[in-house]
Amino acid sequence: MSAEASIHRPPDRIEQMSDTFNLYEAKTHLSKLVERAADGEEIIIAKSGEPKARLVPLQSVREPRKPGALKGKIWVSDDFDDPLPDGILKAFIGEEDDLEDAPDGGST
C-alpha cells in the first residue's frame, strides 16, 4: 500500500494501531494525519527510519472540581480524626492479631 493510499485510509479500525510516516510524508500530509489522530489513531513520525514523535488524539479537558458539590450528601463523625484505640492501632502495624479492644468487639 502506498503512503498516499494509507494517508487516506478511513479510520474504521476498532483497536488502536499506529502507522509510521517519514518526516517528509508527515509534513506533506499533516492536516490529513491530524484528522486521523483526532479520530483516535496514533501516528508515529520518523526521521531516517527512527521514530521521533507520536501524533495522538487530544485528551478532552475535564472541568475543574467544584468545592461543596457533596455538601449535605455525606457525613463525617466528630471523632473521625481522634487517635485509634491501642488494640486497633497495634493490629494495623502488625503487633497484635486480635481486635478485642475494638469498640464493636472486632466483628465485621
Secondary structure as the mmCIF struct_conf table of DSSP 4:
data_model
#
loop_
_struct_conf.conf_type_id
_struct_conf.id
_struct_conf.beg_label_comp_id
_struct_conf.beg_label_asym_id
_struct_conf.beg_label_seq_id
_struct_conf.end_label_comp_id
_struct_conf.end_label_asym_id
_struct_conf.end_label_seq_id
HELX_RH_AL_P HELX_RH_AL_P1 ALA A 3 ILE A 7
TURN_TY1_P TURN_TY1_P1 HIS A 8 HIS A 8
BEND BEND1 ILE A 14 GLU A 15
STRN STRN1 SER A 18 ASN A 22
HELX_RH_AL_P HELX_RH_AL_P2 LEU A 23 THR A 28
TURN_TY1_P TURN_TY1_P2 HIS A 29 HIS A 29
HELX_RH_AL_P HELX_RH_AL_P3 LEU A 30 ALA A 38
TURN_TY1_P TURN_TY1_P3 ASP A 39 GLY A 40
STRN STRN2 GLU A 42 LYS A 47
TURN_TY1_P TURN_TY1_P4 SER A 48 GLY A 49
STRN STRN3 GLU A 50 LEU A 55
HELX_LH_PP_P HELX_LH_PP_P1 PRO A 57 ARG A 65
TURN_TY1_P TURN_TY1_P5 PRO A 67 LYS A 73
TURN_TY1_P TURN_TY1_P6 ASP A 78 ASP A 81
BEND BEND2 ASP A 82 ASP A 82
HELX_LH_PP_P HELX_LH_PP_P2 PRO A 83 PRO A 85
HELX_RH_AL_P HELX_RH_AL_P4 ASP A 86 PHE A 92
TURN_TY1_P TURN_TY1_P7 ILE A 93 GLY A 94
BEND BEND3 GLU A 95 GLU A 95
BEND BEND4 ASP A 97 ASP A 97
TURN_TY1_P TURN_TY1_P8 GLU A 100 ASP A 101
BEND BEND5 ALA A 102 ALA A 102
TURN_TY1_P TURN_TY1_P9 PRO A 103 GLY A 106
#
